[in-house]
Amino acid sequence: MLDSGMTSRRNLFKLAGLGAAAVGAGGLLAACGDDKAVGGTTVTAPNALAKSTPFRIASAPVDNYFIDAVNQAQHHFAKYNLEVPKFLYPSSGVQSMQMLAAGAVDGLMQDCLLTMASFVNSEKGKRPVIIGMRIPETTYSIVVNKGTWPDAGAGFEERMASLRGKRIGVTAVGAGTDQQLRLALEAAGMKYEDVTHLGVGQLAPGIAQMNAGRIDAYVGFTFMASRLMAAQTGGKVLIDFNGAGVPEIISRQEVDPIVVREDFARDHADVAKAWLAAQWDGKDWILNNREAAAKLLNDGNFAGKALEISAAYIEHFANNVVPKLKPMWKVPRESIETMAKVAEKLGIAKPGTLPYEELVPEFARFA
């Protein structure tokens, strides 16, 4: 889940200690790799399409999106006769939703609240719909700088209270990380104004700001982002929003669904199902090749500089994320209703504007 702006490859390589010269030229919509079904190849996957079919994916080079990279590296798309060109890397979640609405992208994983906001504000037929739930948990956390902070045994309210009067970095004031911080403050009986909210950008500039002593804490948005922030600054994860004792309005969120446009789900359900099957294969490959998966994640996104944290993410994915998945990414009604309540609390949507039957196509529903 990628808040208001997607972490760029340039930022991730800088984080890993490489200069810009090692990255090469990167555009606003950077693209990488492709996977085509080769003519004459026998396709044996049960959900394979009858013929080679183009399918455009927007992604991001961070841990929440790792299955995309696995699918590409293991040629899972070709197995289902999906002709996937180079991934597009939008500069922000908002841009990716604009591309989906314009028909420039066929599918992507997206922040759930941003998907819901786009759904209620889009033209029927062009609305984003949810065809799977790929990360059925929250990946947000609060990372604190070096200093004296409550230990892991302290309660949620005590840990949140330690932030009173502190400078908290978010990607942008009013963005997804800031909204999650607002929820956490309110859940702890605090006010939004009890801390100073500073928009510092994505992970790499956030690390720079923390190392310079300009912020006391930062709202992380993925498992690896938070742990990389702590490792690079000498700080620690103060509160994992997915941890024990965290109020349900925060801890029960499911942040990253699989999204296509409404008319695409209606007219090309077979293509959507083939993509879902390829992603399921990607999940299985990770489970069966954990060491290789950690190396692929580390080498592909972090220039070989974060193997230990990459391995920790793979174990977290296998032991914490996968057990929560429904078969073939099916979406339970409860998941949508939970996130709809969060959207309503944040003023993103009005009650009754996010009906499960409209937001989730029939083939994607978990009975």
Secondary structure by P-SEA (a helix, b strand, c coil): ccccccccaaaaaaaaccccccccccccbbbbbbcccccccccccccccccbbbbbbbbcccccaaaaaaaaaaccccccccccccbbbcccaaaaaaaaaacccccccccaaaaaaaaaacccccbbbbcccccccccbbbbbcccccccccccaaaaaaaaccbbbbccccccaaaaaaaaaaaaaccccccbbbbbccccaaaaaaaaaccccccccccaaaaaaaaaacccccccccccccccccccccccbbbbbcaaaaaccaaaaaaaaaaaaaaaaaaaacaaaaaaaaaaaccccccaaaaaaaaaaaaccccccccccbbbbaaaaaaaaaaaaaaccccccccccccccccccccc
